[in-house]
Amino acid sequence: MKWTFALMLVTAGLHAEPLWQDQFDSNQSLSHWQVLEQLDDKDLFPVQTKSLMIKNGALWFKPAKSGWFNDDVAPFIFREVTGDFDVRTRLKVTGVTGEMPQSLWSLAGLMVRQNISAEQKFAGRHENWLFINTGIAEVPGQTVLESKYTLNSKSNLRLHPAQQGWVELRLVRAGFAFISLYRYQDKDPWQLLDRYYLQQMPPTVQIGFNGYTASAGGPEDLTLQVDYIKLMPPQVKMFTGNHAKDWYQNVSSNRLTDFATSNAEVLKLIGN
């Protein structure tokens, strides 16, 4: 297995500087981001963001009643990224007035989505995305990590017990492989949550923050607070810019999502 990876992967520096980062310490930060509902037909992307602001050195975001599921979309604040990436953020989900959302299915976090046209959205069955969220799902008072992906507008999700409060979330892309990770403290080792092999995702995708609340009913009750986000140069690279070469290299050599590749091996390859 190790020699296969050695041939497949090109590693970047272990202590590289971020390609870009946002610490949300200025109102100018918002000019670097796009809001999904502001881009196209409001009937296809209805206004669902109640508030979005920079306050006390953080991004503060409150969604209206909404949900990410199948063809349904919810608030999404993003930047476009091309190629392999390693994106990390530190964030916290609370209720509007309390430390925990009181309405079920109120979650927010880090998302990767394929851009689609208004025509594709109108036709349906074109939504492709994945995210790692935190918040409240089906059980009141129980914080979870939500690991969800959608292919051609068919959503699948898994829920994992989690701690309430600040959490670092991370998404790594190496070609067709996407890895989601989390940790609670800066010095903690990363915990691998899920691995996806998504050949449908194009080289250029949208990366940013999603949130939704009360998708099963009840009052709107979610606030997302983001401390920072940074895009690191990936330690694992699969894209070269040659489409045919990249496709073959992925389908023949990308083992990051194989069952035979342990989580420990993946963590070693993608780095800390």
Backbone torsions as a table, in degrees:
resi	resn	phi	psi	omega
1	MET	NA	-42.6	-175.3
2	LYS	-65.3	-38.9	-179.7
3	TRP	-69.3	-29.4	176.8
4	THR	-62.5	-45.1	179.3
5	PHE	-66.1	-36.6	-179.4
6	ALA	-61.1	-35.0	178.0
7	LEU	-78.7	-30.2	-172.5
8	MET	-82.5	-35.2	-165.6
9	LEU	-111.3	144.2	172.1
10	VAL	-111.3	123.6	-175.2
11	THR	-97.1	142.5	175.7
12	ALA	-93.8	179.9	-179.9
13	GLY	-63.6	146.3	-177.3
14	LEU	-78.2	-20.0	-176.2
15	HIS	-124.1	42.7	-176.5
16	ALA	-73.7	156.1	175.2
17	GLU	-82.9	155.0	177.9
18	PRO	-60.1	144.6	173.1
19	LEU	-69.7	-38.0	167.7
20	TRP	-158.2	157.1	178.2
21	GLN	-151.6	158.1	177.3
22	ASP	-137.7	119.6	178.1
23	GLN	-102.0	6.4	173.3
24	PHE	51.8	45.8	-180.0
25	ASP	-102.9	9.3	179.3
26	SER	-151.0	149.1	177.1
27	ASN	-63.3	-20.0	176.8
28	GLN	-65.4	-18.3	-179.7
29	SER	-55.9	-37.7	-176.6
30	LEU	-63.7	-25.1	-179.7
31	SER	-69.4	-14.8	179.8
32	HIS	-85.6	-5.9	-172.0
33	TRP	-120.5	150.9	174.3
34	GLN	-109.0	150.9	178.7
35	VAL	-114.4	123.6	-172.4
36	LEU	-53.1	-44.8	-173.9
37	GLU	-71.1	-10.3	179.6
38	GLN	-94.4	0.6	-171.3
39	LEU	-94.5	-37.2	-169.2
40	ASP	-134.6	-163.6	-178.5
41	ASP	-52.7	123.4	-177.5
42	LYS	-66.4	-20.6	175.5
43	ASP	-72.2	-29.3	179.9
44	LEU	-89.3	-35.1	178.6
45	PHE	-124.8	76.8	-174.9
46	PRO	-64.6	153.9	179.0
47	VAL	-67.8	118.7	-176.8
48	GLN	-132.7	7.6	178.2
49	THR	-98.8	118.2	-179.1
50	LYS	-79.2	-41.0	178.7
51	SER	-155.3	148.6	179.6
52	LEU	-150.1	117.1	-174.8
53	MET	-155.6	164.0	170.7
54	ILE	-101.4	126.6	-178.5
55	LYS	-150.0	130.3	176.4
56	ASN	54.6	41.8	176.7
57	GLY	70.4	28.2	-179.8
58	ALA	-148.4	159.4	171.3
59	LEU	-88.2	126.9	178.1
60	TRP	-115.0	132.8	-171.2
61	PHE	-144.6	129.6	176.5
62	LYS	-125.9	119.5	176.4
63	PRO	-87.0	153.8	168.3
64	ALA	-82.4	177.4	-179.4
65	LYS	-58.9	124.4	-172.8
66	SER	-171.5	-178.2	177.6
67	GLY	-170.1	142.9	172.9
68	TRP	-94.5	105.4	179.3
69	PHE	-163.4	128.7	-178.9
70	ASN	53.1	-120.1	-179.7
71	ASP	-85.9	-10.7	-178.3
72	ASP	-73.5	139.3	178.6
73	VAL	-119.9	159.7	179.7
74	ALA	-135.5	-179.4	-179.9
75	PRO	-56.8	141.0	-178.4
76	PHE	-152.0	123.4	179.5
77	ILE	-114.0	123.9	-166.0
78	PHE	-148.6	165.9	166.1
79	ARG	-128.8	157.0	178.5
80	GLU	-92.1	141.2	179.6
81	VAL	-135.4	138.3	179.2
82	THR	-114.6	134.3	175.6
83	GLY	90.2	-165.9	179.5
84	ASP	-68.5	150.7	-179.2
85	PHE	-154.6	166.1	175.0
86	ASP	-141.0	96.9	-175.1
87	VAL	-108.6	137.5	-174.6
88	ARG	-135.4	145.7	178.7
89	THR	-147.9	157.1	173.4
90	ARG	-121.9	125.7	-174.5
91	LEU	-149.9	169.8	-178.9
92	LYS	-144.3	135.2	176.5
93	VAL	-109.7	130.0	175.2
94	THR	-134.3	178.4	168.4
95	GLY	-79.9	-179.5	178.9
96	VAL	-69.4	-37.2	-179.5
97	THR	-120.2	-19.5	-177.9
98	GLY	-114.7	177.4	-177.7
99	GLU	-75.1	-12.0	-176.5
100	MET	-142.7	136.7	175.7
101	PRO	-58.1	140.3	179.3
102	GLN	-96.7	-19.3	177.9
103	SER	-89.9	137.9	179.6
104	LEU	-66.6	154.7	-179.1
105	TRP	54.4	60.7	174.9
106	SER	-127.7	101.9	-173.3
107	LEU	-143.1	159.7	178.0
108	ALA	-155.6	160.1	179.5
109	GLY	171.4	-148.3	-171.4
110	LEU	-102.2	132.1	-170.5
111	MET	-134.8	147.3	170.8
112	VAL	-123.6	130.4	-176.4
113	ARG	-140.5	145.0	172.1
114	GLN	-81.4	131.5	176.0
115	ASN	-70.4	136.5	175.9
116	ILE	-131.7	156.4	-179.0
117	SER	-80.9	166.1	176.0
118	ALA	-61.2	-35.7	178.5
119	GLU	-64.5	-41.9	177.8
120	GLN	-66.3	-39.8	178.9
121	LYS	-63.5	-41.5	179.9
122	PHE	-64.3	-38.6	-179.8
123	ALA	-70.2	-28.2	-179.8
124	GLY	83.7	167.8	176.1
125	ARG	63.0	33.2	178.6
126	HIS	-123.9	1.2	-178.4
127	GLU	-75.6	124.2	175.3
128	ASN	-132.3	118.9	-178.1
129	TRP	-163.6	168.3	172.1
130	LEU	-149.7	154.3	175.5
131	PHE	-153.0	165.7	169.0
132	ILE	-124.3	114.8	-175.1
133	ASN	-118.2	163.3	171.4
134	THR	-134.0	153.5	-178.8
135	GLY	149.0	-151.3	-178.5
136	ILE	-109.4	131.4	179.2
137	ALA	-107.6	-108.9	-172.6
138	GLU	-88.3	-24.4	-174.9
139	VAL	-106.0	119.6	-179.7
140	PRO	-58.6	137.3	175.2
141	GLY	77.1	2.0	-179.0
142	GLN	-110.2	108.9	178.6
143	THR	-74.3	138.0	-178.8
144	VAL	-134.3	163.6	162.0
145	LEU	-101.5	128.9	179.6
146	GLU	-105.7	120.1	178.4
147	SER	-109.4	110.8	-172.4
148	LYS	-136.0	141.6	171.2
149	TYR	-136.7	153.6	-179.3
150	THR	-134.0	128.4	176.7
151	LEU	-123.2	123.4	-178.2
152	ASN	50.5	42.9	175.1
153	SER	67.0	25.7	172.3
154	LYS	-117.2	114.2	-172.1
155	SER	-95.6	144.9	174.9
156	ASN	-135.6	140.8	-178.6
157	LEU	-145.0	158.8	172.2
158	ARG	-135.0	147.0	179.5
159	LEU	-116.2	139.7	-177.2
160	HIS	-132.1	134.7	176.5
161	PRO	-56.1	143.6	-175.9
162	ALA	-147.0	168.5	176.0
163	GLN	-90.1	144.3	173.8
164	GLN	-77.5	144.1	175.8
165	GLY	116.7	-159.2	-177.5
166	TRP	-66.7	140.2	179.3
167	VAL	-146.9	144.5	172.4
168	GLU	-97.3	129.8	178.2
169	LEU	-116.8	149.4	-175.1
170	ARG	-145.4	136.2	172.8
171	LEU	-126.6	127.6	-179.9
172	VAL	-116.9	132.9	174.0
173	ARG	-115.7	131.2	170.7
174	ALA	-132.6	93.1	-176.7
175	GLY	65.7	-121.7	180.0
176	PHE	-85.9	-4.2	-178.5
177	ALA	-94.0	133.1	174.9
178	PHE	-125.1	130.8	-176.8
179	ILE	-120.8	128.9	176.0
180	SER	-109.5	137.8	-175.4
181	LEU	-141.4	164.5	178.0
182	TYR	-153.4	161.7	169.4
183	ARG	-162.1	160.6	-175.3
184	TYR	-100.6	-27.3	179.4
185	GLN	-125.5	150.5	-175.2
186	ASP	-58.3	-33.7	-176.8
187	LYS	-91.6	-4.7	179.1
188	ASP	-70.6	151.0	171.2
189	PRO	-69.2	148.9	177.1
190	TRP	-68.4	141.2	175.3
191	GLN	-105.7	124.2	-179.8
192	LEU	-79.0	124.9	-177.5
193	LEU	-96.1	-51.6	-177.3
194	ASP	-152.0	158.6	175.9
195	ARG	-130.2	135.3	-178.6
196	TYR	-128.5	143.8	171.5
197	TYR	-114.5	103.7	-171.7
198	LEU	-122.6	88.9	-179.0
199	GLN	-69.3	-18.9	-177.3
200	GLN	-72.3	-21.1	-174.7
201	MET	-72.7	127.8	178.6
202	PRO	-74.4	168.5	179.0
203	PRO	-59.9	-36.2	179.5
204	THR	-100.5	125.8	-178.7
205	VAL	-134.5	168.9	174.8
206	GLN	-95.3	135.3	178.6
207	ILE	-128.2	133.6	177.6
208	GLY	173.0	-148.5	-172.0
209	PHE	-112.4	131.2	173.7
210	ASN	-115.3	160.3	174.3
211	GLY	-161.4	149.9	175.0
212	TYR	-154.4	159.6	-176.3
213	THR	-148.8	147.1	172.2
214	ALA	54.1	36.8	-179.2
215	SER	-68.8	-16.5	176.4
216	ALA	-101.5	8.9	-179.4
217	GLY	110.2	166.5	-178.6
218	GLY	100.7	176.9	-178.5
219	PRO	-73.8	153.9	175.4
220	GLU	-68.9	125.7	-173.0
221	ASP	-154.6	69.8	175.6
222	LEU	-150.3	134.4	171.0
223	THR	-127.2	127.8	175.0
224	LEU	-104.7	128.3	176.2
225	GLN	-118.0	123.2	-177.2
226	VAL	-114.4	122.7	178.9
227	ASP	-77.1	-47.4	-180.0
228	TYR	-162.5	165.9	167.6
229	ILE	-143.3	141.3	177.6
230	LYS	-143.7	141.4	177.4
231	LEU	-103.5	114.3	-178.8
232	MET	-96.6	149.6	172.0
233	PRO	-65.1	128.8	-175.2
234	PRO	-67.7	143.4	174.8
235	GLN	-75.7	-22.2	179.4
236	VAL	-114.1	127.7	-179.4
237	LYS	-125.7	132.3	177.9
238	MET	-122.4	-24.6	-178.5
239	PHE	-85.7	133.5	175.4
240	THR	-116.3	-13.9	-174.8
241	GLY	99.5	-11.8	175.8
242	ASN	-96.3	106.9	-171.2
243	HIS	-58.0	-48.6	-177.4
244	ALA	-64.1	-43.3	179.6
245	LYS	-65.7	-42.8	-180.0
246	ASP	-63.0	-43.1	179.6
247	TRP	-60.2	-48.8	-177.3
248	TYR	-66.3	-40.1	179.8
249	GLN	-62.3	-38.3	179.1
250	ASN	-68.8	-48.5	-174.7
251	VAL	-72.7	-20.8	-177.6
252	SER	-103.1	-23.7	-169.4
253	SER	-131.4	-11.3	-176.7
254	ASN	-81.0	105.0	-175.0
255	ARG	-106.1	9.9	-175.0
256	LEU	-63.5	-25.0	-179.4
257	THR	-105.1	4.5	179.5
258	ASP	-69.0	143.5	176.4
259	PHE	-61.8	-30.5	-178.8
260	ALA	-71.8	-15.1	178.0
261	THR	-93.5	116.5	-175.9
262	SER	-72.5	159.2	175.2
263	ASN	-58.0	-38.3	-180.0
264	ALA	-62.2	-40.1	177.5
265	GLU	-64.8	-42.3	179.9
266	VAL	-63.3	-44.7	-179.9
267	LEU	-61.3	-38.6	178.2
268	LYS	-65.2	-38.5	-176.9
269	LEU	-72.5	-42.3	-176.1
270	ILE	-82.1	-16.0	174.5
271	GLY	82.0	176.4	-176.1
272	ASN	-100.9	NA	NA
